[in-house]
Amino acid sequence: MSDPLDGARLKPGRAEQHLETIDAEIVSYMEEYGGARYRAEFDPADQRHVIYHESGDPLPRHWGTAVGDVLQNIRTALNFLVCELV
């Protein structure tokens, strides 16, 4: 019989795998393009900070979905945990 908290334990591990993949790709990107420059500005209209990537080469589009997967796995782990506690 499985532990009811297995889901809550497995999801952070999957998030960590995604982070390791993203980290390796960032290191490779920085080595290939000689680093990247960023500029941060505060947008008073939206009351938020905006970060602009100033390299001539665009960032890989799949990084956004990979970061989304990390956040989703963490949110799901918390959901599993709360459901089991209730």
Sequence and secondary structure as in RCSB ss.txt:
>XXXX:A:sequence
MSDPLDGARLKPGRAEQHLETIDAEIVSYMEEYGGARYRAEFDPADQRHVIYHESGDPLPRHWGTAVGDVLQNIR
TALNFLVCELV
>XXXX:A:secstr
   TTHHHHHHHHHHHHHHHHHHHHHHHHHHHHT   EEEEEETTTTEEEEEE SSS   THHHHHHHHHHHHHH
HHHHHHHHHH 
